[in-house]
């Protein structure tokens, strides 16, 4: 496969990634292509299985855009071990396409840890980035969104890493969400500058010296309140917040179900409000946003949920295309370099 034309986006999709692969991955990727058509699509995985799905669904797809990968990294595989032992896996092959500039982006709903490791180790980091980050965008009481960085790309962070998360998150919020000057809060146990552990206090000093739109320390309640656009914390805390947030919609559904089952009248009430409830909860549906980008790696890497639907895969591919169109990787590199020069 030839090196990418720098003027046309080329997106590689892990056809073997996810609980419902290859069907959902292939169908979602092709739906995205049919919607936009102004990019090249590559399907990575076991060629015979990919061709079987294409034949069964009567889909036309150029065989030269199918890149064979004989192995699959499973959801239960240990990420770093799998990368070494399964060098011909779809995740390794896909990340290598980006490294070798045969693709601009790689999208996968496969093993999250392996995807993060492959993106970091194979694609490499953007010059000046100490540690990549992954964010979670959560709905707020104000009707907007708050994105938390980091939510699990790494569990230990230094002050400089948290500062970099804010820089990268700000660029992403501006370019993708259209927030001209996103506000940033540092997650802490109190708003006062004297609060927090050594990591929080040292990070605060970096923010105070920058020209980022820093709103100061924020508390956990400020995330869903929508106090700021971006909240920064280390990945250990961020991942706990993410898993807790993901459980909220399940709790709400269970509460409504229990209420409905308590009496016939209550069942009618819930039934009448079903459409309204669905509309209210849709902002918390991951399928609407697809996957999340691993910011800080030297290429576009979109990581999806293992149970990604066709719609989720489609939106992951479209998000990768949007990141390419906005030249996000170069803008992150330029911004990181700009802050390095000021230090």
Buried (B, 14 or more C-beta within 10 A) or exposed (E): EEEBEEEEBBBBBBBBBBEBBBBBBBBBBBBBBEEBEEBBBBBBBBBEBBBBBBEEEEEEBEEEBBBBBEBBBEBEBBBEEBBEEBEEBBBBBBBBBBBEEBBBBBBBBBBBBBBBBBBBBBBBBBEBBBBBBBBBBBBBEEEEBBBBBBBBBBEEBBBBBBBBBBBBBBBBBBBBEEBEEBBBBBBBEEBEBEBBEEBBBBBBEBBEEBEBBBBBBBBBEBBBBBBBBBBBBBBBBBBEBBEEBBEEBEEBEEEBEEEBEEEEEBBEEBEEEEEEEEEEBEBBEBBEBBBBBBBBBBBBBBBBBBEBBBBBBBBBBBBBBBBBEBEBBEBBBEBBEEBEEEE
